[in-house]
Amino acid sequence: MRPTNVNCLRFFKDRLIPEMRKSPQGRRNKLTTKNGNKDFYKGTGSANMGWHTKHGKYIIDYHKVRTYVVPEGLATTKLAPYVSQLLPTVENHFKGYKYGAYDGNLYIDKYKEYLIYGADESPQSRRNEGWVERG
């Protein structure tokens, strides 16, 4: 072992203690999963809300579930959202498709329209007359 330098020691309550030297070896890097061993799991910092059973199910303990309480008078405050409330809502209609947006036939029909019209919209899927494109 190397002997301790005198300038690295200081007195604290009648005894000598070594000080941390400012050197690359004295610094500590943040602990990541790449720095740990093969079984190291850091986690996300979130708490569990239940437990796993031996049959592969997950049982939720509702005493641990987070609940967020909306403050009173939030509707009457002067705070405004990032998106204006005056914007029209976009409504998609999937008439003739059983599963709506998740129907495979809709995907095929949209692909056929793309092959015919390109990136422009087809006359059947044009938006309403009063539609204003932003941007």
Rosetta blueprint (number, residue, H / E / L):
1 M L
2 R L
3 P L
4 T L
5 N L
6 V H
7 N H
8 C H
9 L E
10 R E
11 F E
12 F L
13 K L
14 D L
15 R L
16 L E
17 I E
18 P E
19 E L
20 M L
21 R L
22 K L
23 S L
24 P L
25 Q L
26 G L
27 R L
28 R L
29 N L
30 K L
31 L L
32 T L
33 T L
34 K L
35 N L
36 G L
37 N L
38 K L
39 D L
40 F L
41 Y L
42 K L
43 G L
44 T L
45 G L
46 S L
47 A L
48 N L
49 M L
50 G E
51 W E
52 H E
53 T L
54 K L
55 H L
56 G L
57 K L
58 Y E
59 I E
60 I E
61 D L
62 Y L
63 H L
64 K L
65 V L
66 R L
67 T L
68 Y L
69 V L
70 V L
71 P L
72 E L
73 G L
74 L L
75 A L
76 T L
77 T L
78 K L
79 L L
80 A L
81 P L
82 Y L
83 V L
84 S L
85 Q L
86 L L
87 L L
88 P L
89 T L
90 V L
91 E L
92 N L
93 H L
94 F L
95 K L
96 G L
97 Y L
98 K L
99 Y L
100 G H
101 A H
102 Y H
103 D L
104 G H
105 N H
106 L H
107 Y H
108 I H
109 D H
110 K H
111 Y H
112 K H
113 E H
114 Y H
115 L H
116 I H
117 Y H
118 G L
119 A L
120 D L
121 E L
122 S L
123 P H
124 Q H
125 S H
126 R L
127 R L
128 N L
129 E L
130 G L
131 W L
132 V L
133 E L
134 R L
135 G L
